[in-house]
């Protein structure tokens, strides 16, 4: 027999249907709105007031997809490796973001695990998986997931995820999972039938907000926190990346993020493993990562789009939309993010039409994730074009050097390390024809308003869109991809061997630059990251101290005859050591 429980505060009659037979549930006298009963084990769904069987909101498995019946999972039955995983903390690490469905042609956890040696050789410390909760159809980004306790079956289901995590841990890699708490997908979302999981007190880009502060929100918060703990406990995930936390509307005195981070810290103590949360936030508010004792939410880190935008504007010259402020003086813009964390830190944002952000604390650069590309910044472009589609290898190498020698926690996007020639486009496989067409037309309408033709926009529902977005694993072994891959490997080795290159103190970072001559030098202890963007002929870039040797070089550079300067060819990058300062 199995104990079935469900929260359905407005229902008069609740039944569990198991393999076609209905069994009545009774109200739980100790928990308001909860129903429970014992019934045989099997595929099941809950019937509310005589309605059809619906998936369990806390379903641990959806073997027939988001609309099908649920199935229990015995987490204790999985055999983990005998070698214990002690975990690893986030500070000092390098992350690698990947999408299971397009990381390999097979698009499964098993196939992704077969490529883990590539990541070990690259030198990264964590694999960050994009969302793996069930969603409509076979293919999708994962941000339209439902059943927040379950795993997408086409990827390999619950045991497939566990085997992937176990394989990663055996190779010394931590695993971070991207989770979405701010909305659920448009297909397969049955939560509103069970209770007030959503509220009209707040509105988000996806409609009504997840109920974090209205009546019934205690149970909703417990539902989300329980899901988060399940990933960390039952699947031995090391950390969670929380999608768009700025969209978590919560007016309660104790913010949901604060409650979540406190609960995760307790789990870390009980498991003896470091566990952490990373937020995606558009607020430029250090409270996201400030300790709870100091009035913050206590997250370990947050994504830094300001650093990305500054770097992107510098390398590409793009100035549309939110790049406008960063492109006005790109070298100065990048300098500000490298030395102050946020670009918008109480300053005017032309894209928003208002002042935005707050000053970031100088000593904690590791709380910001720095990146050159992400799934968002590539996939949300009209054609999903990577930087490698338009930039020469030397420009890509400059971006990599600025990320991997920064005071931030670096993150790479899958394939970036070899300048992948494949795009990463927006794709779906909705089974509802009307929803599929609405997504297709909405995507085209969005970009035709910005000058694209409808024919140029990839069809999200077309199988070819997924195929085009899948990494080509023959590329890393051939030029020019192999040279760029070697560059990434060398930079990560330098980051590990030179403590000054991981120093998170923003106040210790100095940058010199010349907007007109388009060079920049980042000062990191005795090291200088010297970068030349574009140009037609070699140029002498001044160093503040005499040159003492080159540690890494992409392109061409050589010491100038004048002491304390370095000749750099166009689109070249050098990591050099300078002599100790004379006393």
N, C-alpha and C positions, 0 to 999 in steps of 0.2 A: 504494500500500500504506500501511497505518496501523500504528503501533506500539501494541499493546494491552498494558497492564500492570495487575495487580491483586494486592493483598495478601490471601492466603488461607492462613495458616500451618498449618492443620490438614487441608487438602485433600490427597488423594493424586493426583487427576486434575483438571486445570482446562482447560476449553476456552472459546473465544470463539465464539459463534454469530452469524454475520453474514448477514443476509437469508436465514435458514433453513439455512445451511451451517455445520457445526462445524469449528473449526480448533484443534488442540492447542497449549497453552502449555507452556513449559518453565520449570523453576525458574531464577531469576536467581542466578547464583553470587555476585554481589556484595551481595545484599540478602536476608537471611534471611526466608523466608515469602513472598517476592514471585515472581510468575510473569509471563512476557512472551513475546510472539511478534509477528511481522508477519503481517497478513492484509488482505484487501481492505477498503476503506472501505464503510460502510453502517450501517444500524440494527443494534445489537448488544446482546448480553447475555452474561454469564459463566455457564457450566455447571460446577457443582462436583460431582465424583464421580458424573457421569452424571445429575444432577438437571436440572430445567428451567432455561431461561435466566433469569438475574436481572439487574436493572439494575446498572450499574457504580456502586460506592459513590462514585466521583469523577466521576460523570456530569455533563457540562457542560450537557446538555439532555435533558429527558424529554418528547418531543413527544406521547406517548400517555398521559401521566400517570404517577404514581408507580409503578404496577405494570407499566408497559410497557417496551419496549426503550429503550436509550439511543442518543444521537446525538452525534457530535463537533461541536465549534464552532471555527471558525477565527477567533479573536479579532482577528487581524491584518487580516482582510478588511473589518472595519467601518470606514467612513469617518467620522471625527470632524471636527468643525468646524475650520476653519483658524485661528480665533481661539483662541490657547492659553489654557488655564485655569491660573492660577497657584495656585489653592487659597485657602483662608482658614482662619485659626486659630479655635478655638472661643471663647476668652475675648473678651468684649464682644459676642457674637452673641446672636440671638434665634432659637429653634427653633420649628418648626411641625410637629406630628405629624399624619400623615394615613394613612388606610387606602385603598389603591388601589381596592379593590373597591366602596367606598361613598362615595368622595370625589365621584364623578360617577355619573349613571345608567348610563353605558356601562361603568364599572368597569374601565378599561384604563389602561395607561401613556399612551397617546396622548391619551385624553380628559383625564387629569390634567394633561398638559403644556399643554393648551389653557387651563387655569385658572391657570397660573403668573403671569400678569400681575396677578391678584388678590393673590397673595402679595407680589409686588414692590411694589404700591401699599400693601399693609398695612405693609410695612417690615421683614419678617423676613429673616434671613440664611441660614438652613438649612431644608431640607425633610427631616424625618425620616420615612422610609417604614417602616411596619410590615412584618413579614417577608414575603418574596416567594418563598421556596422552594416547590417543588411540594407540594401537599397533596391529600387526597381530595376529589373533586368540584369544583364551580365556585366555591362561596362558602365563606369561612371567615376567621377572624382571622389565620391564618398561623402560629400558635404550635404547630400540629400538623404542621409541615412535615417533609419528608424530602428526600433528595438535596440535601445542603447546598452543592453547587456549582452547582445548576441554578436556573432561574427558572420560576415558575408560568406555564404556557402560556396559560391564559385571560386573563391580564393583558397578554400580548404577547410572552412568551418573552424569550430573551437580547437580541435586537436591540431589542425594545420597551423594555427597561430602559435600554439604552445610549442610545437616542434620547431618553428622558426625562432622563437625567443630562446629556446634551449640551445639551438645551434649557434645563435649569435653569442650567447653567454659562454659557450665552450671556446669560442674564438676570442674572447675578451672584449666583445662589443656589448655595450648597453643598448637598450631598446626604449625609444620614446614613442608614444602613440598619440596621434592627433584625435581629439574628441570634440564633438559639437554639442554644446549645451544651450545655445542661443535660439535654435529653431529645430524643427524636424522637417523631413522631406515632404513634398506634396502628395506622395503616393505611399500608402501603407501606414499612415499615421492614424491610429485608432485611439490615441490617448484621450481626446476630448469626450469620447463615449463613456470613459470610466470616471472622470472627475475633472475638477477645475485645473488642469495642467497648464492652461493658457488664460491670459487675462487681457481685457480691453483697456485696462488702466494705462498701459503703455503700448506703443506701436513701434515696430521694427521694420526693416526693409522686407521682411518675410510675412508681415501682417501682425496679428496679435502676439504679444510678448509671452515668453515662458513665465509662468506665475511664480515669481520669487518673493512677492510681498503682499499679495491680496489674500482674502480668505482661502484657506486650503493650502497655502504656500508651504506650511511646515512639511507636509507630505511630499510636495513637489521637490523641495530642496533635498529631502531625505532620499528621494528617488534618484536624483542626479548624483548626489554624494555617494550613494550606494553603488551606482554604476562605476564611478571613478575608482572606488576602493576595490571593486571586483577585478578591474583590469590590473591593478597593482598587486593584488593579493593572489587571485586565482590564475592569472596569466604571467605573473612575475615580471610585469612591465616595470621599468625603472623610473619613468617619468611620463607626464601627460602634457601635451601641448593643447591649450584651450583656445578654440577658435573664437575670434572676434568678441573678446570679453567686454568691449565697450558697448555691446548690444545686450548685455545682461542687465536689464533695467531692474533696479532694486533700491527701494527707499527705506528699507529697514535699518535699524541702528547698527546691526552687525551684518555687513555686506556678505552676500553669498560666497564671494571669493575668499573672504577672511575665514568664514566657517569651513569652507572646503580645505584651505591650506592648513588650518589647525588640525582637522581630522586626518589629513594625509601625514602630517608630522607625527601624530600619535601612532599611525600604522607603521611608520618608519622605525619608531622606537621598538614596537612589538616584534617586528620582523628582523631587526638588526641590519637592515639595508638602507642606504640613503635613497630617499624618494623625493621627487621634486615636481613642481608645476611650472610651465612656461606659458605665458599669455600672449595672445595677439591683441594688441590694443592700439587704437587710433588716437588716444587721448593725450599722449605725451605727458603723462602724469606719473611722477616717480612713486606715488602712493601704490601703484600696482605692484612694485617690487620692494617697497620699503617694508621692514619688519612689522609684524602686527603690534609689537610693543611700542613702536613709534607711530602708530596710527595708520600703518599701511595694510595692504592685503596679504603680504607675506609670500608672494610668488617668488620663485628663484630667479626668474628672468622674463624678459619680454622681447618679442621681435622688434627690430628697429627699422622701420620703413624710411625714416629720415636718412639714415646712413645709405640705404639702398638708393634712394632717390638722388642723393648728392653724387654718389658714385656713378649711377646710370647717366645722369646729365653730363657729368664730366667726360665719360667715355664715348657717349653717342652724340652729344650735342642736341638731344631732344629737349624741347621746351614746352610741349603742350600740356594742358591740364595741370595736374599737381606737380609736374616738373618745373613749372615756370619760375618759382622763387629760387630753386636750386640752380637753374640754368643761367640766372642773371649774372652771377660771378661764380662759376662752377668750382674753381680752385679754392676760393674763399669759403664756399659752401661746404665743401668736403672737409676743409680745415676745421670749420666750426664743429661738425659732427665728430671728428676724431678727437677733439680736445674738450668738447662740452657734452657729448652724447646726443642730445636733441638739437636739431636745427631750429625748430619752432619751440622755443623755451620761454614763451611770454612775448613772442614777436608776431608781427603781422603775417598772416597767411592769405595771399591773394586768392588761392583756390577756394578757401572757406569764406573769404570776405570778412575776416575778423582776426583778433589776436588769438593765438593758440599756444597751448603748452605751458610748461613750468620747468625751471632749471633742474637738471639732473645732478645728483650728488657725485662729486668728482672721483671719489675713491672706489667706485663700484661699476666700472665699465663692463665687467663680466656679466652683469645683470642685463645687458643688452646683447641680443643676437645680431651679428653683422653678416651680411650676405650680399652677393652679387646678383643672384637669381633665385627665385622661389617658384613654386607651382602657381601662385597668384600672379607674380610679376611677369611670368612668361605666358601662362595659359589665359590670362584675361586680356591679352592683346588680340587684335582682330583675327590674326592668322596663327597665333601661338608661336611666333618666331622667337627663337633664342637669340642671344647676343651674337652667337657664332654665325648666324645667318648674314650679318651685316658688318661685323667688326673683324679686322685682321687678327691673327694669333697674338701679335705683340700687344694689342689693346686688351685682349682677354687676359693675357699674362699680367698686365699691370693691375687689372681689377682683382685678380687672384692674390697678388702680393699685398694689396691694400687690405683685403679681407683677412688674410692669414697672418699678417703681422700687426693687426689692429689690437687695441685694448679690449675689444669685444669678444664674446664667445662666437667663433666662426661657424657658419652653416653653409653647406654646399647643396645644390639641387642636382639630382641624379643626371649623369651624363655631362654635367658642366665641366668636370675635371678633364675631359678629353675634347671639349668643344664639340659636343654631339651635333651631327648634321641633321638629326631628326627634330622637327618642331615638337611642341607639347601643346596640343589644342584642347578646346573644350569639347567633351564628348559625353553622351548619355545613351541609355538604351531603354527608355521608358516603354512599358508595355501598353499603356493607355494611349491610343492614337491621338486623341485630342490634346493631351498633355504634351506629347511628343511634338506635335505641330506648333503648339503655343511656344514651346522652348525654342524651336527652330526659327519661328518668325520673330520672336523677341530678340534673339541674338542678332539676326540680320537687321532688325530695326535699330537696335542700339548702335551698330557700327556704320550703317548707311547714313545716320545723322551726323557722323564725323568724317564723311567723305569717301567711305568705301562703297563699292558696288555690292549688291546682294550676292552676285556670283563669286566674289572673292572670299566670302565668309564660309568657312568649312561647315558642312551640315553636321550638327552634333550627333544626330542619330545614325549617320552613315558608318558602316563597318570600316570603311577606308580611313575615317578620321582617327579611330583607335589605332589602326595599323600604322598610320603615318606617325603617331605619337609614341610608338614603342621603340625603345632603344635598339640600336644596331650594334651588337657586340663584336662585330668584325672591325669596327672603326678603331678601337684603342691600339690595335697592333700595327696600324699604318700611319704614315705621315699625312698631314701635319698633326694629327690627333695624338700620336705617341709622344711627340716633343712636349705638347702641352701637359699631358698626363705626367711625364717625368718632372715637369716644373711644379705641378701641384704636390707631388710626392716629396720633392726636395723642400718646398716651403713648409710642409707639415713637419718634416724632420727637423728643420731649423727651429720651428716654433717649440718643439719639444726639447731641443738641446740648448736653447738660449732663453733663460728665464725672463730676460728683459722684453722678449717678444710676446710674452703672455701677461705682462704686468698690466693689471686692470685700472691703474690709477690714471685717470684722464689728465690730471694736473701735471703728470710727468711726461706727457706727450707734447712734443714741440713740432711744428710744421713750418717750413719755409717754402715759398712758391712764387711763381711769376705768371700772372694771367696771360700776358701778351706772348711770352716765349714758351708758355705751356709746359713748364716743368714744376715738379713738386718733390720735396725731400721730407720724409717723416723721420724724426729723431727718436730712437728707442734705445736709451742707454748708450752703449758704445757702437750701436748699429745705425745705419742710415738706409732707408728704403728710397732709392732715387728713381724717379719716374719721368719719362718724356712722352708726352701725348702728341702724336702727329709730328709735323715738321718736315723739312725738305733736305736738311743737311745736319751733320753732327753739331752738337752744341755743348759748350762747357757749362756744367751745372756746379755752382759753388757749394762746397761742403764747409762746415764750420771749423773742422779740424783736418789735419793731414790724413790722407788716404792710407789705410793700413792693410788692405786686402779685400778681395771679392769672395763672398760666400755663395752667392747665387746670381746667375745672369741669364736673362732672356733677351736676345737681340745682340747688340754690340755696344761695348763701353770700354774705356781705357783711361788711365790717370792722365790728367793734363800736366803740362810742364810746370805750370804754376802750382805751388803747394796749396792743397785744400780745395781742389776742384776735380771734376770727373767729366770726361767727354762721353756723351750719350748719343747714339744714333737715333733716328726717328722711331717712335713706338718701341722703345727699349726700356727695360727695368733691371736694376741691379740692387742687390742687398749687399752692402759693404760694411766693413769695420773701419772705424777711424781711430787714430792714436789717442791715448789717454790725455786728458787735459793737463797741460803743464801747470805746475803750482808756482 
